[in-house]
């Protein structure tokens, strides 16, 4: 395989919540819309037309925060406006060069705010504004205690490997297959021991049909029975609970998964933004693995395939850019790294554990990295985030296509 050069660019900057799902919101045929939209850290794509925010979960300033990323055609985003009174008045919203934005307001209890968002690109084309409509209300209801009670029961049953008690927390209307989840959790217990899961609730909101949406951050430590090795990971994920007769039961969950690690395709319903692969995966042999997410970027002659870790965005540009990019260069010399810590592992992604990748020993700010080659993984430390890339094939002068796998640890 022709040797490839792998570059790392500047630290990623995100003005939006890291708990989001990559999603096109209100996208029109003119490509003006929103790549994702969050209301106080809760994915707006799943809540339905009405969103109830609970006052007890608001930050100390009492503000509701609308975050997202506007997208447009080739000309870029020209303006961004928000209405909280069903188009009666509009306010301009500041946004960054990549379209990321954050808008805050302090709601009054009992009042309904009809929110709409309008993005206009530099060619004058706008999104389908009515598709962004959300009715937002502030509730004094005490929901946090119910959520914590349900999460505590689930996490405790899972940590103690009590299958029947865990499944008692799962609703009959579970969005995945409940029988598959039960088998997958049992395989978790067969493969793992000394399970220790801890969580912190970030945000809670209610949507249509009594659904309760919960965003959490977590820390996890497990021992793999097959090898005796300990692995740890941490991150953010989302749950949706159904409410019936005052009791909350699990309706759905996203990747990174907390439970059912051996069958993510049939257990998870979506992936939170910033997660490029399942945090921990149990393979058929009972080992922790996971080969990461396959990515292919095909570019025209003279262009450079480029990739952004936090949201999986792809680009083709003469100078690369974004977080990493790949040059078609036969020269095997090392190429400079300036703004990130880097480490090379002589093993594939599926053989790497979270513990060894996140061990900062050996990560250095180097002036160069070797060519990407078969059987190696190239890992990058961006602040608290760790991403690893394994090359499959890279661009040549004749074919500017980069194929690789990427995984967040």
Steps between C-alpha positions, in 0.01 A plus 500: 500500500627841412619681810288787620563808702268578789470854630337639814357849506395741772290412802137457409274779616133442559250759611225244537425224747708185478191295577343540160412268221618573144178591328361722225222716649269705276718425198359632175591422143727804508711338777423773751414351836652371824733208537387449855287684754491467877279655766683498833710205390202291383476390136219698339444241229328256735296715737209568267343845449479580873790506746459530876806630686518435873599796717696279742738399218577854381847641569542762776430783255158350418572511126378268224773450241432429133810360330570360157680546175348679201585374153461656157600465139843567352476868589481433874275627777405865457263562791327316782183613683279362775140572596352404835152639433388313187662743250360816661855623567845378400844533656836460329717215630880509492670201339855383439670441166385137495137596578505398868285718722357535849200709602372535857185640657344496848149350488207591721320211676179398324567706187526329161772612260443411135850474358594512131843532342590654166835462326576687178804425289705760317303432181174597675357148537331405828404181680146372549437708810175332609681167532698645792193588706514397866268604784713535813354522850656513847362261763548501877429125513755293692616251238865469598427274799304256279778495239771440758297225666463319167864548395624393844298179476626421150866574575491312831341191344751506216799551732383204711420290189138446601335441163134469602513815714667690216240389244226609740614857428448455123163588351294259294510761222882511492595651164753225430420132545453429872586129464821589312589753772453233767730258313756774439506602868543135600801481266635813672481316832666188351787704354553759775544510876564770761271730301501852640280758326447851636301784350410867536176645360561796268154590371141376509212599273157361411351466154209338322306202639647538848855423393780625727838575339812474716861592422771360729877484528648174625814327622540124456750239614473129415712188519501276192463139617682357198822694556473631856582847367327811634357757261353842568318760297294813552274717290146626450191315385121534487199305623128533431251377758131430467264605779206289607304526825777712652777247422784555255629211287772491235368575151826547305871578535777618270862420443730504687302220664489435870333160464488225235850563364503192277209596272501876449323487162189347656519676836594864432286755319747757373834642606578815694710758321872466570487122529668340196442145616365299791707582810530135608406206278489131586576278202381146437798352684422691819782751455481877499547620149336710238669595177371856498302679232594454132546829313559560130567845357517526119640825360573643161846532349710753689280491811589367845269268699436654845306383806364650823494279810221659701220460247631272226498779240689439175652753265715537191730801490833592341662559841332236711380661820256368761650256755688260273570482130682274256744599226578294193877503546751229419756658733518287819656776712332599830265796483470769770245504780452827685190517717419156637647210695552187295585135556543205265388146589619200301157335514158542341211689659321181598800395710528829691335546839371827634741479794814485285386768257402741777823443691678826417845349551676498164287774344732773378473822305717400209620684195409203284313169472583193292310399188178320574552130440329164524435366849568824688274747677572871532348655810450868577430672831285813462455632853292232675413316176694212345453392136680225311525446124587182313569538129347266243615673182597852414497751216730477204566753228256310278233428762448751783304262725583436865352199682559452871338403828465739793405442860456718806628353826 
